[in-house]
Amino acid sequence: MEEPWMLDDPARLKALAHPMRQQMLRHLEVHGPATSTTLGDLLGAKTGTTSYHLRQLEKYGFIEEIPERSAGRERWWRRSGPGDIRLPTPDQLAPEGRDALMAFHRVALEEDRRLLDSLPAAYAADPDRVLASRGLAWLTKAEVREFFDDYMRLLRAYQERRTEGSRPVQLRFFTVPADD
């Protein structure tokens, strides 16, 4: 398994702190390679706009062109780069990095809200794949980190599988102090 990759470069953080880029990455992860035109049609954006965002994602190593599939102006893209991306804490970043980190969190939170809004319909359609758990544990800071690292190891092990009959399932994990 690969080592975790710390996303502590403000420029890379900023590159990911854009809703359309997040949607593009998610599409490439779930559905595989795509062109700018395909992504534009799916996202309701002009090809020039999607091309720009794809080039930004390529610049920072999150996607790559597939030369053997690309021809002329049609360029095919696939997800690349690290699979285990970790975010720094704000105090590990310079001020411009903190702004980019907060922007990234805002984009991610909006995606999480949309995902939660889709939960009832997803549950009605496929209840065996829509599971939820809520819990409370008394943990030290070190134990929170240990729990998170264990979760990430488990997630990475399942991400590398492609069992017959499997389909992509979105997973979320977060911790929040309960006594604030």
N, CA and C atoms as a LAMMPS dump frame, in Angstrom:
ITEM: TIMESTEP
0
ITEM: NUMBER OF ATOMS
540
ITEM: BOX BOUNDS ff ff ff
-5.0000000000000000e+02 5.0000000000000000e+02
-5.0000000000000000e+02 5.0000000000000000e+02
-5.0000000000000000e+02 5.0000000000000000e+02
ITEM: ATOMS id mol type element x y z
1 1 1 N 0.827 -1.177 0
2 1 2 C 0 0 0
3 1 3 C 0.875 1.245 0
4 2 1 N 0.437 2.237 -0.732
5 2 2 C 1.223 3.458 -0.829
6 2 3 C 1.198 4.249 0.474
7 3 1 N 2.197 5.072 0.632
8 3 2 C 2.269 5.943 1.795
9 3 3 C 1.283 7.098 1.627
10 4 1 N 0.713 7.594 2.727
11 4 2 C -0.166 8.763 2.631
12 4 3 C 0.593 9.958 2.059
13 5 1 N -0.119 10.766 1.309
14 5 2 C 0.463 11.935 0.671
15 5 3 C -0.177 13.175 1.272
16 6 1 N 0.639 14.039 1.892
17 6 2 C 0.144 15.24 2.55
18 6 3 C -0.087 16.34 1.517
19 7 1 N -1.293 16.81 1.437
20 7 2 C -1.668 17.868 0.496
21 7 3 C -1.422 19.218 1.171
22 8 1 N -0.146 19.586 1.287
23 8 2 C 0.208 20.806 2.006
24 8 3 C 0.725 21.92 1.103
25 9 1 N 0.645 21.726 -0.196
26 9 2 C 1.031 22.761 -1.156
27 9 3 C -0.196 23.624 -1.443
28 10 1 N -0.157 24.929 -1.119
29 10 2 C -1.323 25.789 -1.333
30 10 3 C -1.841 25.774 -2.771
31 11 1 N -0.953 25.685 -3.75
32 11 2 C -1.395 25.672 -5.151
33 11 3 C -2.18 24.394 -5.459
34 12 1 N -1.713 23.275 -4.947
35 12 2 C -2.441 22.011 -5.157
36 12 3 C -3.777 22.013 -4.416
37 13 1 N -3.77 22.545 -3.208
38 13 2 C -5.021 22.662 -2.461
39 13 3 C -6.022 23.513 -3.235
40 14 1 N -5.54 24.629 -3.749
41 14 2 C -6.409 25.53 -4.512
42 14 3 C -6.941 24.832 -5.764
43 15 1 N -6.101 24.023 -6.395
44 15 2 C -6.535 23.303 -7.6
45 15 3 C -7.693 22.359 -7.29
46 16 1 N -7.708 21.79 -6.099
47 16 2 C -8.785 20.872 -5.727
48 16 3 C -9.983 21.575 -5.096
49 17 1 N -9.82 22.835 -4.731
50 17 2 C -10.892 23.57 -4.056
51 17 3 C -11.845 24.21 -5.057
52 18 1 N -12.212 23.466 -6.068
53 18 2 C -13.134 23.96 -7.091
54 18 3 C -14.193 22.886 -7.328
55 19 1 N -15.467 23.24 -7.223
56 19 2 C -16.524 22.229 -7.348
57 19 3 C -16.48 21.443 -8.658
58 20 1 N -16.237 22.113 -9.783
59 20 2 C -16.232 21.402 -11.059
60 20 3 C -15.075 20.411 -11.124
61 21 1 N -13.937 20.792 -10.593
62 21 2 C -12.79 19.879 -10.61
63 21 3 C -13.066 18.657 -9.736
64 22 1 N -13.717 18.879 -8.612
65 22 2 C -14.082 17.744 -7.763
66 22 3 C -15.052 16.814 -8.488
67 23 1 N -16.01 17.39 -9.202
68 23 2 C -16.964 16.571 -9.957
69 23 3 C -16.257 15.793 -11.062
70 24 1 N -15.305 16.433 -11.713
71 24 2 C -14.547 15.749 -12.765
72 24 3 C -13.751 14.582 -12.188
73 25 1 N -13.067 14.825 -11.094
74 25 2 C -12.292 13.752 -10.466
75 25 3 C -13.192 12.597 -10.045
76 26 1 N -14.338 12.935 -9.464
77 26 2 C -15.262 11.879 -9.036
78 26 3 C -15.73 11.068 -10.244
79 27 1 N -16.054 11.754 -11.356
80 27 2 C -16.498 11.033 -12.549
81 27 3 C -15.39 10.101 -13.058
82 28 1 N -14.165 10.591 -13.103
83 28 2 C -13.059 9.761 -13.582
84 28 3 C -12.816 8.571 -12.649
85 29 1 N -12.981 8.77 -11.349
86 29 2 C -12.807 7.663 -10.397
87 29 3 C -13.89 6.602 -10.566
88 30 1 N -15.124 7.049 -10.754
89 30 2 C -16.256 6.119 -10.8
90 30 3 C -16.42 5.484 -12.169
91 31 1 N -16.319 6.302 -13.225
92 31 2 C -16.653 5.831 -14.573
93 31 3 C -15.447 5.574 -15.468
94 32 1 N -14.274 5.981 -15.028
95 32 2 C -13.083 5.765 -15.838
96 32 3 C -12.819 6.917 -16.796
97 33 1 N -11.945 6.698 -17.774
98 33 2 C -11.494 7.759 -18.67
99 33 3 C -12.633 8.498 -19.371
100 34 1 N -12.363 9.78 -19.648
101 34 2 C -13.349 10.622 -20.328
102 34 3 C -12.625 11.735 -21.069
103 35 1 N -13.344 12.364 -21.985
104 35 2 C -12.833 13.529 -22.707
105 35 3 C -13.432 14.79 -22.101
106 36 1 N -12.878 15.919 -22.48
107 36 2 C -13.41 17.207 -22.061
108 36 3 C -14.855 17.371 -22.517
109 37 1 N -15.147 16.915 -23.727
110 37 2 C -16.507 17.014 -24.264
111 37 3 C -17.479 16.18 -23.441
112 38 1 N -17.089 14.956 -23.118
113 38 2 C -17.932 14.082 -22.3
114 38 3 C -18.228 14.731 -20.955
115 39 1 N -17.183 15.235 -20.31
116 39 2 C -17.354 15.861 -19.004
117 39 3 C -18.192 17.131 -19.111
118 40 1 N -17.976 17.901 -20.169
119 40 2 C -18.774 19.111 -20.368
120 40 3 C -20.25 18.794 -20.507
121 41 1 N -20.567 17.764 -21.275
122 41 2 C -21.967 17.353 -21.439
123 41 3 C -22.572 16.932 -20.102
124 42 1 N -21.822 16.186 -19.33
125 42 2 C -22.319 15.706 -18.036
126 42 3 C -22.507 16.827 -17.024
127 43 1 N -21.6 17.803 -17.063
128 43 2 C -21.614 18.865 -16.062
129 43 3 C -22.314 20.132 -16.535
130 44 1 N -22.777 20.126 -17.782
131 44 2 C -23.441 21.314 -18.313
132 44 3 C -22.488 22.477 -18.504
133 45 1 N -21.266 22.174 -18.921
134 45 2 C -20.243 23.206 -19.109
135 45 3 C -19.716 23.162 -20.535
136 46 1 N -19.173 24.284 -20.972
137 46 2 C -18.574 24.348 -22.304
138 46 3 C -17.25 23.599 -22.302
139 47 1 N -16.911 23.064 -23.454
140 47 2 C -15.688 22.277 -23.584
141 47 3 C -14.454 23.091 -23.217
142 48 1 N -14.433 24.36 -23.566
143 48 2 C -13.294 25.203 -23.205
144 48 3 C -13.112 25.293 -21.698
145 49 1 N -14.223 25.369 -20.985
146 49 2 C -14.173 25.428 -19.522
147 49 3 C -13.656 24.116 -18.949
148 50 1 N -14.201 23.01 -19.434
149 50 2 C -13.746 21.72 -18.91
150 50 3 C -12.29 21.455 -19.286
151 51 1 N -11.885 21.873 -20.474
152 51 2 C -10.48 21.696 -20.881
153 51 3 C -9.55 22.444 -19.937
154 52 1 N -9.918 23.673 -19.596
155 52 2 C -9.101 24.468 -18.674
156 52 3 C -8.957 23.744 -17.329
157 53 1 N -10.07 23.292 -16.782
158 53 2 C -10.026 22.631 -15.477
159 53 3 C -9.265 21.309 -15.538
160 54 1 N -9.4 20.586 -16.632
161 54 2 C -8.627 19.352 -16.795
162 54 3 C -7.131 19.646 -16.843
163 55 1 N -6.742 20.702 -17.524
164 55 2 C -5.313 21.064 -17.581
165 55 3 C -4.79 21.433 -16.193
166 56 1 N -5.619 22.098 -15.384
167 56 2 C -5.197 22.431 -14.024
168 56 3 C -5.016 21.161 -13.182
169 57 1 N -5.942 20.24 -13.32
170 57 2 C -5.808 18.977 -12.587
171 57 3 C -4.579 18.195 -13.047
172 58 1 N -4.295 18.254 -14.346
173 58 2 C -3.099 17.592 -14.872
174 58 3 C -1.839 18.268 -14.341
175 59 1 N -1.833 19.579 -14.336
176 59 2 C -0.67 20.345 -13.881
177 59 3 C -0.244 19.937 -12.467
178 60 1 N -1.224 19.639 -11.623
179 60 2 C -0.912 19.31 -10.232
180 60 3 C -0.914 17.812 -9.946
181 61 1 N -0.96 17.001 -11.012
182 61 2 C -0.745 15.567 -10.87
183 61 3 C -1.938 14.737 -10.441
184 62 1 N -3.156 15.269 -10.575
185 62 2 C -4.341 14.52 -10.164
186 62 3 C -4.944 13.695 -11.296
187 63 1 N -4.649 14.069 -12.536
188 63 2 C -5.096 13.301 -13.7
189 63 3 C -3.958 13.267 -14.705
190 64 1 N -4.104 12.407 -15.71
191 64 2 C -3.118 12.356 -16.786
192 64 3 C -3.824 12.042 -18.091
193 65 1 N -3.214 12.513 -19.17
194 65 2 C -3.744 12.204 -20.489
195 65 3 C -3.42 10.751 -20.823
196 66 1 N -4.288 10.143 -21.61
197 66 2 C -4.052 8.786 -22.106
198 66 3 C -3.633 8.935 -23.562
199 67 1 N -2.332 8.995 -23.852
200 67 2 C -1.869 9.281 -25.212
201 67 3 C -2.36 8.283 -26.249
202 68 1 N -2.433 7.002 -25.873
203 68 2 C -2.834 5.987 -26.851
204 68 3 C -4.309 6.099 -27.247
205 69 1 N -5.115 6.78 -26.461
206 69 2 C -6.531 6.972 -26.814
207 69 3 C -6.788 8.346 -27.416
208 70 1 N -5.893 9.278 -27.185
209 70 2 C -6.082 10.642 -27.668
210 70 3 C -5.689 10.743 -29.13
211 71 1 N -6.456 11.54 -29.876
212 71 2 C -6.171 11.747 -31.302
213 71 3 C -6.622 13.149 -31.686
214 72 1 N -5.735 13.88 -32.331
215 72 2 C -6.08 15.235 -32.752
216 72 3 C -6.42 16.097 -31.551
217 73 1 N -7.575 16.75 -31.619
218 73 2 C -7.995 17.615 -30.515
219 73 3 C -8.701 16.845 -29.4
220 74 1 N -9.046 15.594 -29.662
221 74 2 C -9.734 14.8 -28.644
222 74 3 C -8.702 14.187 -27.698
223 75 1 N -8.722 14.638 -26.461
224 75 2 C -7.804 14.13 -25.454
225 75 3 C -8.589 13.351 -24.407
226 76 1 N -8.111 12.166 -24.111
227 76 2 C -8.722 11.329 -23.093
228 76 3 C -7.94 11.474 -21.794
229 77 1 N -8.656 11.495 -20.674
230 77 2 C -8.061 11.711 -19.359
231 77 3 C -8.446 10.59 -18.409
232 78 1 N -7.514 10.298 -17.479
233 78 2 C -7.803 9.329 -16.426
234 78 3 C -7.281 9.873 -15.098
235 79 1 N -7.822 9.339 -14.033
236 79 2 C -7.384 9.698 -12.686
237 79 3 C -5.987 9.145 -12.488
238 80 1 N -5.141 9.912 -11.856
239 80 2 C -3.79 9.455 -11.535
240 80 3 C -3.404 10.071 -10.198
241 81 1 N -2.174 9.904 -9.852
242 81 2 C -1.705 10.513 -8.615
243 81 3 C -2.025 9.668 -7.404
244 82 1 N -1.797 10.239 -6.247
245 82 2 C -1.95 9.482 -5.005
246 82 3 C -3.41 9.143 -4.723
247 83 1 N -3.611 7.994 -4.094
248 83 2 C -4.954 7.595 -3.704
249 83 3 C -5.255 7.942 -2.256
250 84 1 N -4.222 8.032 -1.439
251 84 2 C -4.388 8.339 -0.015
252 84 3 C -3.868 9.747 0.234
253 85 1 N -4.744 10.711 0.034
254 85 2 C -4.379 12.117 0.217
255 85 3 C -4.832 12.547 1.605
256 86 1 N -3.925 13.122 2.357
257 86 2 C -4.238 13.617 3.704
258 86 3 C -4.13 15.137 3.706
259 87 1 N -4.984 15.754 4.489
260 87 2 C -4.987 17.206 4.599
261 87 3 C -4.234 17.639 5.847
262 88 1 N -3.483 18.727 5.745
263 88 2 C -2.79 19.246 6.92
264 88 3 C -3.778 19.97 7.839
265 89 1 N -3.344 20.256 9.034
266 89 2 C -4.126 21.125 9.912
267 89 3 C -3.78 22.567 9.552
268 90 1 N -4.663 23.518 9.842
269 90 2 C -4.385 24.908 9.465
270 90 3 C -3.048 25.431 9.989
271 91 1 N -2.655 25.016 11.192
272 91 2 C -1.4 25.521 11.754
273 91 3 C -0.161 24.98 11.04
274 92 1 N -0.326 24.003 10.164
275 92 2 C 0.796 23.477 9.385
276 92 3 C 0.998 24.249 8.086
277 93 1 N 0.163 25.253 7.844
278 93 2 C 0.197 25.985 6.576
279 93 3 C 0.43 27.469 6.791
280 94 1 N 1 28.107 5.77
281 94 2 C 1.095 29.564 5.742
282 94 3 C -0.316 30.12 5.521
283 95 1 N -0.536 31.417 5.756
284 95 2 C -1.889 31.99 5.614
285 95 3 C -2.572 31.695 4.279
286 96 1 N -1.852 31.785 3.155
287 96 2 C -2.496 31.509 1.858
288 96 3 C -2.891 30.039 1.738
289 97 1 N -2.136 29.184 2.383
290 97 2 C -2.485 27.772 2.404
291 97 3 C -3.716 27.513 3.255
292 98 1 N -3.863 28.271 4.34
293 98 2 C -5.052 28.124 5.193
294 98 3 C -6.311 28.512 4.436
295 99 1 N -6.222 29.583 3.66
296 99 2 C -7.375 30.003 2.854
297 99 3 C -7.758 28.909 1.853
298 100 1 N -6.765 28.322 1.211
299 100 2 C -7.027 27.251 0.243
300 100 3 C -7.604 26.023 0.942
301 101 1 N -7.103 25.712 2.132
302 101 2 C -7.618 24.573 2.894
303 101 3 C -9.085 24.787 3.262
304 102 1 N -9.421 25.994 3.716
305 102 2 C -10.812 26.283 4.077
306 102 3 C -11.712 26.232 2.841
307 103 1 N -11.208 26.71 1.706
308 103 2 C -11.982 26.633 0.453
309 103 3 C -12.209 25.173 0.07
310 104 1 N -11.186 24.355 0.212
311 104 2 C -11.321 22.922 -0.072
312 104 3 C -12.393 22.303 0.829
313 105 1 N -12.352 22.622 2.113
314 105 2 C -13.341 22.074 3.048
315 105 3 C -14.76 22.523 2.686
316 106 1 N -14.924 23.769 2.247
317 106 2 C -16.257 24.25 1.85
318 106 3 C -16.791 23.46 0.658
319 107 1 N -15.941 23.227 -0.34
320 107 2 C -16.354 22.45 -1.52
321 107 3 C -16.707 21.022 -1.104
322 108 1 N -15.877 20.419 -0.266
323 108 2 C -16.129 19.045 0.187
324 108 3 C -17.422 18.966 0.994
325 109 1 N -17.668 19.96 1.837
326 109 2 C -18.884 19.965 2.647
327 109 3 C -20.129 20.066 1.773
328 110 1 N -20.078 20.863 0.733
329 110 2 C -21.218 20.956 -0.191
330 110 3 C -21.47 19.613 -0.876
331 111 1 N -20.4 18.943 -1.274
332 111 2 C -20.553 17.613 -1.879
333 111 3 C -21.156 16.637 -0.868
334 112 1 N -20.694 16.713 0.381
335 112 2 C -21.23 15.838 1.423
336 112 3 C -22.713 16.11 1.661
337 113 1 N -23.106 17.375 1.629
338 113 2 C -24.527 17.712 1.802
339 113 3 C -25.373 17.134 0.673
340 114 1 N -24.882 17.254 -0.557
341 114 2 C -25.618 16.677 -1.691
342 114 3 C -25.73 15.156 -1.543
343 115 1 N -24.658 14.553 -1.092
344 115 2 C -24.672 13.107 -0.886
345 115 3 C -25.707 12.724 0.18
346 116 1 N -25.737 13.449 1.28
347 116 2 C -26.723 13.172 2.324
348 116 3 C -28.147 13.389 1.824
349 117 1 N -28.342 14.424 1.011
350 117 2 C -29.675 14.671 0.446
351 117 3 C -30.129 13.516 -0.444
352 118 1 N -29.182 12.836 -1.075
353 118 2 C -29.528 11.728 -1.974
354 118 3 C -29.751 10.411 -1.225
355 119 1 N -29.453 10.39 0.053
356 119 2 C -29.508 9.15 0.823
357 119 3 C -30.884 8.478 0.816
358 120 1 N -32 9.164 1.052
359 120 2 C -33.293 8.459 1.047
360 120 3 C -33.6 7.763 -0.283
361 121 1 N -33.358 8.438 -1.393
362 121 2 C -33.626 7.826 -2.704
363 121 3 C -32.669 6.665 -2.959
364 122 1 N -31.41 6.828 -2.577
365 122 2 C -30.436 5.746 -2.759
366 122 3 C -30.818 4.54 -1.904
367 123 1 N -31.283 4.797 -0.7
368 123 2 C -31.699 3.704 0.186
369 123 3 C -32.9 2.962 -0.392
370 124 1 N -33.851 3.712 -0.929
371 124 2 C -35.03 3.081 -1.534
372 124 3 C -34.636 2.209 -2.726
373 125 1 N -33.63 2.641 -3.481
374 125 2 C -33.215 1.914 -4.685
375 125 3 C -32.324 0.712 -4.377
376 126 1 N -31.476 0.809 -3.352
377 126 2 C -30.497 -0.255 -3.093
378 126 3 C -30.153 -0.307 -1.599
379 127 1 N -31.099 -0.737 -0.752
380 127 2 C -30.883 -0.676 0.695
381 127 3 C -29.713 -1.517 1.201
382 128 1 N -29.297 -2.52 0.454
383 128 2 C -28.168 -3.338 0.896
384 128 3 C -26.828 -2.62 0.76
385 129 1 N -26.784 -1.547 -0.024
386 129 2 C -25.532 -0.805 -0.197
387 129 3 C -25.573 0.561 0.481
388 130 1 N -26.679 0.91 1.079
389 130 2 C -26.796 2.203 1.761
390 130 3 C -26.913 1.919 3.256
391 131 1 N -25.788 1.975 3.925
392 131 2 C -25.718 1.698 5.354
393 131 3 C -25.245 2.95 6.073
394 132 1 N -25.587 3.05 7.328
395 132 2 C -25.152 4.209 8.106
396 132 3 C -24.846 3.768 9.525
397 133 1 N -23.973 4.508 10.146
398 133 2 C -23.628 4.254 11.533
399 133 3 C -23.311 5.587 12.185
400 134 1 N -23.777 5.726 13.376
401 134 2 C -23.448 6.909 14.163
402 134 3 C -22.985 6.406 15.516
403 135 1 N -21.971 7.013 16.049
404 135 2 C -21.472 6.517 17.32
405 135 3 C -20.776 7.596 18.121
406 136 1 N -20.435 7.24 19.319
407 136 2 C -19.712 8.122 20.219
408 136 3 C -18.654 7.288 20.921
409 137 1 N -17.457 7.791 20.975
410 137 2 C -16.38 7.13 21.709
411 137 3 C -15.585 8.201 22.442
412 138 1 N -15.031 7.845 23.554
413 138 2 C -14.172 8.748 24.317
414 138 3 C -12.734 8.47 23.882
415 139 1 N -12.136 9.421 23.176
416 139 2 C -10.818 9.214 22.585
417 139 3 C -9.887 10.376 22.894
418 140 1 N -8.623 10.05 23.113
419 140 2 C -7.6 11.088 23.195
420 140 3 C -7.271 11.544 21.771
421 141 1 N -6.501 12.608 21.644
422 141 2 C -6.078 13.045 20.305
423 141 3 C -5.312 11.931 19.594
424 142 1 N -4.458 11.244 20.33
425 142 2 C -3.687 10.147 19.727
426 142 3 C -4.609 9.01 19.289
427 143 1 N -5.64 8.725 20.07
428 143 2 C -6.571 7.659 19.703
429 143 3 C -7.43 8.043 18.499
430 144 1 N -7.785 9.321 18.393
431 144 2 C -8.517 9.781 17.203
432 144 3 C -7.655 9.54 15.97
433 145 1 N -6.382 9.892 16.054
434 145 2 C -5.454 9.684 14.938
435 145 3 C -5.321 8.194 14.627
436 146 1 N -5.199 7.364 15.65
437 146 2 C -5.087 5.914 15.452
438 146 3 C -6.344 5.357 14.78
439 147 1 N -7.509 5.795 15.247
440 147 2 C -8.778 5.356 14.661
441 147 3 C -8.841 5.748 13.188
442 148 1 N -8.461 6.986 12.893
443 148 2 C -8.463 7.475 11.51
444 148 3 C -7.5 6.664 10.645
445 149 1 N -6.294 6.425 11.14
446 149 2 C -5.314 5.647 10.374
447 149 3 C -5.819 4.226 10.11
448 150 1 N -6.474 3.624 11.101
449 150 2 C -7.061 2.29 10.901
450 150 3 C -8.148 2.336 9.833
451 151 1 N -8.989 3.345 9.89
452 151 2 C -10.036 3.512 8.877
453 151 3 C -9.415 3.651 7.487
454 152 1 N -8.373 4.463 7.365
455 152 2 C -7.733 4.684 6.062
456 152 3 C -7.113 3.395 5.529
457 153 1 N -6.5 2.595 6.398
458 153 2 C -5.949 1.304 5.952
459 153 3 C -7.06 0.397 5.42
460 154 1 N -8.159 0.344 6.124
461 154 2 C -9.291 -0.471 5.688
462 154 3 C -9.848 0.047 4.361
463 155 1 N -10.008 1.34 4.254
464 155 2 C -10.508 1.944 3.018
465 155 3 C -9.589 1.627 1.846
466 156 1 N -8.289 1.807 2.018
467 156 2 C -7.333 1.545 0.934
468 156 3 C -7.402 0.078 0.498
469 157 1 N -7.55 -0.83 1.442
470 157 2 C -7.63 -2.253 1.092
471 157 3 C -8.844 -2.524 0.206
472 158 1 N -9.96 -1.904 0.505
473 158 2 C -11.162 -2.113 -0.304
474 158 3 C -11.109 -1.341 -1.614
475 159 1 N -10.445 -0.193 -1.636
476 159 2 C -10.337 0.58 -2.876
477 159 3 C -9.575 -0.177 -3.947
478 160 1 N -8.663 -1.022 -3.548
479 160 2 C -7.826 -1.737 -4.511
480 160 3 C -8.506 -2.985 -5.065
481 161 1 N -9.669 -3.324 -4.565
482 161 2 C -10.405 -4.5 -5.04
483 161 3 C -11.368 -4.107 -6.156
484 162 1 N -11.659 -5.063 -6.994
485 162 2 C -12.725 -4.931 -7.995
486 162 3 C -13.401 -6.298 -8.104
487 163 1 N -14.117 -6.688 -7.062
488 163 2 C -14.779 -7.982 -7.003
489 163 3 C -15.957 -8.015 -7.968
490 164 1 N -16.192 -9.173 -8.574
491 164 2 C -17.337 -9.315 -9.474
492 164 3 C -18.617 -8.961 -8.719
493 165 1 N -19.455 -8.156 -9.352
494 165 2 C -20.709 -7.725 -8.74
495 165 3 C -20.581 -6.468 -7.9
496 166 1 N -19.363 -5.943 -7.789
497 166 2 C -19.187 -4.729 -6.989
498 166 3 C -19.562 -3.499 -7.803
499 167 1 N -19.868 -2.442 -7.112
500 167 2 C -20.108 -1.151 -7.744
501 167 3 C -19.55 -0.072 -6.829
502 168 1 N -19.277 1.103 -7.359
503 168 2 C -18.693 2.149 -6.52
504 168 3 C -19.679 2.606 -5.44
505 169 1 N -19.167 2.768 -4.25
506 169 2 C -19.958 3.215 -3.111
507 169 3 C -19.207 4.363 -2.455
508 170 1 N -19.872 5.482 -2.268
509 170 2 C -19.235 6.624 -1.615
510 170 3 C -19.203 6.379 -0.109
511 171 1 N -18.077 6.651 0.499
512 171 2 C -17.899 6.486 1.937
513 171 3 C -17.438 7.815 2.522
514 172 1 N -17.904 8.127 3.714
515 172 2 C -17.487 9.347 4.396
516 172 3 C -17.096 8.99 5.823
517 173 1 N -16.096 9.68 6.329
518 173 2 C -15.671 9.504 7.709
519 173 3 C -15.261 10.867 8.23
520 174 1 N -15.771 11.235 9.381
521 174 2 C -15.286 12.441 10.033
522 174 3 C -15.523 12.322 11.531
523 175 1 N -14.742 13.04 12.283
524 175 2 C -14.912 13.081 13.727
525 175 3 C -15.14 14.529 14.136
526 176 1 N -15.962 14.704 15.145
527 176 2 C -16.252 16.034 15.685
528 176 3 C -16.376 15.883 17.199
529 177 1 N -15.686 16.723 17.981
530 177 2 C -15.871 16.645 19.43
531 177 3 C -17.353 16.828 19.792
532 178 1 N -17.842 16 20.71
533 178 2 C -19.266 16.009 21.056
534 178 3 C -19.606 16.974 22.185
535 179 1 N -18.611 17.472 22.892
536 179 2 C -18.903 18.303 24.063
537 179 3 C -18.649 19.788 23.841
538 180 1 N -18.554 20.198 22.594
539 180 2 C -18.366 21.636 22.306
540 180 3 C -19.697 22.345 22.248
